[in-house]
């Protein structure tokens, strides 16, 4: 159970039918409704047998009394019909934990490179540009790293990275940022029609086609990585489809259905496996303690469980 310092207990609860977003009027990105999930916060959340989620939310966000129970809330089939359909047809991974008990970028780096890495020092002029591109974010240390990603082990013809705005691969691995390693053909949009003309013009030299086109034509490569439109990483397109609070989760469901329909109708469907997962738990409650890990990561356990689905014509319907 989760209790606050006054002994008030906060049980698990279902979000209301129309509660698919936590947006306050005039605030498209409200940090107060984004539960903390830094390494320090996760440590506090997991204390006492995963009993610190509510108190950590109160300590970090000072929410209104009616919002204190937010980290204990969860969606149901009526909120996430795409996930509900896929879970009933294919495979749900019930013990998929984030790589590390921490926040977004450490876990993204593990998914891309198998390890963490320090921030890259950014020149002052470039930092000013980055702050203009990502307004409202505390970017004293912008999310730019230089760790060798798994794509280095593939021929360029074997993979393509699809995203809406900045591709996370470029933020993680310096090979794909430099002027001599743009690799435009390896980067494409998910759906070009949903990208603003400003984004398309500004990225014309570094981004190519789109996932929906490649799927329809049967030109998907051996490995495709898809980034959603992140609510906290955008340039000209402030919309979001990443399920990150306070995003509207309906947009994430629409992204998944567009993706699924594109694959099912692709000439390559019979040889396709789709994996959908999250980088971390977002600060929301889970009752399963992360298992211990013995490696050189510096972390004693894995992270909190995250949603994970495995989908494809050769995937049986089961819970793994």
Long-range contacts (C-beta under 8 A, 24 or more apart in sequence): 1-51, 2-50, 2-51, 2-52, 2-53, 2-54, 2-55, 2-71, 2-72, 2-285, 3-51, 3-54, 3-55, 4-54, 4-55, 4-58, 4-68, 5-55, 10-54, 10-68, 10-69, 10-72, 11-72, 12-72, 12-73, 12-74, 12-285, 13-69, 13-72, 13-73, 13-74, 14-73, 14-74, 14-75, 14-76, 15-73, 15-74, 15-75, 15-76, 15-79, 17-78, 17-79, 19-73, 19-79, 20-75, 20-79, 20-248, 20-249, 20-250, 21-246, 21-247, 21-248, 21-249, 21-250, 22-70, 22-245, 22-246, 23-246, 23-248, 24-246, 28-238, 29-136, 29-231, 29-232, 29-246, 30-246, 31-61, 32-61, 32-62, 32-63, 32-67, 33-61, 33-63, 33-67, 33-70, 33-245, 33-246, 34-61, 34-244, 34-245, 34-246, 34-282, 34-283, 35-60, 35-61, 35-70, 35-71, 35-245, 35-282, 35-283, 35-284, 36-60, 36-61, 36-283, 37-102, 37-103, 37-104, 37-280, 37-281, 37-282, 37-283, 38-102, 38-103, 39-100, 39-101, 39-102, 39-103, 39-106, 41-103, 41-283, 42-101, 42-102, 42-103, 42-303, 42-304, 43-101, 45-71, 45-283, 45-285, 45-304, 46-101, 46-289, 46-290, 46-304, 49-289, 50-285, 50-286, 50-287, 50-288, 50-289, 53-283, 53-284, 53-285, 54-285, 56-283, 57-283, 71-283, 71-284, 71-285, 72-284, 72-285, 73-284, 74-284, 75-249, 79-249, 80-249, 80-253, 81-253, 82-253, 82-254, 82-256, 82-257, 82-260, 83-253, 83-256, 83-307, 83-309, 86-256, 86-260, 86-276, 86-309, 86-311, 87-309, 88-317, 89-311, 89-317, 90-309, 90-310, 90-311, 90-312, 90-315, 90-316, 90-317, 91-309, 91-310, 91-311, 91-315, 91-316, 91-317, 91-318, 91-319, 91-320, 92-308, 92-309, 92-318, 92-319, 92-320, 93-277, 93-308, 93-309, 93-310, 93-319, 93-320, 94-319, 94-320, 95-288, 95-305, 95-320, 96-277, 96-305, 96-306, 96-307, 96-308, 97-290, 97-291, 97-302, 97-303, 97-304, 97-305, 97-306, 98-278, 98-279, 98-280, 98-281, 98-302, 98-303, 98-304, 98-305, 98-306, 99-297, 99-302, 99-303, 100-297, 100-299, 100-302, 100-303, 101-290, 101-299, 101-301, 101-302, 101-303, 101-304, 102-280, 102-299, 102-303, 103-280, 104-143, 104-279, 104-280, 105-143, 105-145, 107-279, 107-280, 107-303, 108-168, 108-172, 108-279, 109-145, 109-147, 109-172, 110-297, 111-279, 112-147, 112-149, 112-150, 112-168, 112-169, 112-172, 112-173, 113-147, 113-148, 113-149, 113-150, 113-172, 113-173, 114-150, 115-147, 115-297, 116-147, 116-297, 117-145, 117-146, 117-147, 117-172, 118-145, 119-143, 119-144, 119-145, 120-144, 120-145, 120-146, 120-174, 133-235, 134-232, 134-233, 134-234, 134-235, 137-232, 143-171, 143-233, 144-171, 144-177, 145-171, 145-172, 145-173, 145-174, 146-172, 146-173, 146-174, 147-172, 147-173, 148-173, 148-175, 149-173, 149-175, 149-176, 151-176, 151-186, 151-223, 154-222, 154-223, 156-183, 156-185, 156-186, 157-221, 158-221, 158-222, 158-223, 159-186, 159-221, 159-222, 159-223, 159-224, 159-225, 160-185, 160-186, 160-187, 160-188, 160-214, 160-220, 160-221, 160-223, 160-224, 160-225, 161-186, 161-187, 161-188, 161-224, 161-225, 161-227, 162-187, 162-188, 162-189, 162-190, 162-210, 162-211, 162-224, 162-225, 162-226, 162-227, 163-187, 163-189, 163-190, 163-226, 163-227, 164-189, 164-190, 164-194, 164-195, 164-199, 164-227, 164-228, 164-229, 164-230, 164-234, 164-237, 164-241, 165-199, 165-229, 165-230, 165-233, 165-234, 165-235, 165-236, 165-237, 166-233, 166-235, 167-227, 168-227, 169-225, 182-206, 184-208, 188-214, 190-226, 190-227, 190-228, 190-255, 190-258, 190-259, 191-258, 195-237, 196-236, 196-237, 198-235, 198-236, 199-235, 199-236, 199-237, 202-235, 202-236, 211-259, 211-262, 212-258, 212-262, 215-262, 215-263, 215-265, 215-266, 215-268, 216-262, 216-265, 216-266, 218-266, 218-267, 218-268, 220-266, 220-268, 220-272, 226-259, 228-252, 228-255, 229-255, 243-278, 244-282, 245-282, 260-311, 269-313, 270-313, 272-312, 272-313, 273-310, 273-311, 273-312, 273-314, 273-315, 274-309, 274-310, 274-311, 274-312, 275-308, 275-309, 275-310, 275-311, 276-307, 276-308, 276-309, 276-311, 277-306, 277-307, 277-308, 277-309, 278-306, 278-307, 278-308, 279-306, 280-304, 280-306, 281-305, 281-306
